[in-house]
Amino acid sequence: MVPRGIGERRAPTVAVGLQSLLMAESLGRVLNEANLHVVGCFASLAALVDKVARCRPDAVIVDAQLGDPRASLGALVQAGPDSRLVVLADTVDGTLARAVVEHGARAVVLKSSPVADAVGVLRQVVDGGTSFPACVLERLSERRDTDGLSRRQLEVLEQLALGRSNDEIARQLFISTNTVKFHLRVIYDRLQVHNRVEAARLLAARHSA
């Protein structure tokens, strides 16, 4: 008989920081019920940063309105460089979109989304994935001829940012998987990056110039 606990997967740890402590604790209860271990719920950026520095959770959910996005995300990255950031926002403007990818956030969840979607995104993030609504890429692509990428390449990049696989991108855009791979090679070559996170971060830096 195998002792209990051996081979069981550790529940991912999560810290929650929202403008309202009541809402933070409510979300925390939902996440705990979904077998995600919430290490703390806060309505203060300073308290959230302190918790992240001490506990180094697997993921951090932070309200975009919990201070200036660039400052708050920067502080969280410094406190827990290995913690994956998930930003909760009412809407996404250019400033927030650039801050999100500049600091390597793994996902954005709109507050209009169902709770089940938020839980699903968080699970995707702790498993190493990313998830961005289309509006993030739209804000980053507002300038013409962004980094020399074609319209189709921007569409591929948008789908990639939504966390979709190559096969899913192919089905969504009605192209072959090999064509998706070709576009990704061009995107990475033109942006001089190696993966999707680096591509998003570089796009943010160039658009903020």
Secondary structure, 3 states (H helix, E strand, C coil): CCCCCCCCCCCCEEEEECCCHHHHHHHHHHHHHCCCEEEEEECCHHHHHHHHHHHCCCEEEEECCCCCHHHHHHHHHHHCCCCEEEEEECCCCHHHHHHHHHCCCCEEEECCCCHHHHHHHHHHHHCCCCECCHHHHHHHCCCCCHHHCCHHHHHHHHHHHCCCCHHHHHHHHCCCHHHHHHHHHHHHHHHCCCCHHHHHHHHHHHHCC
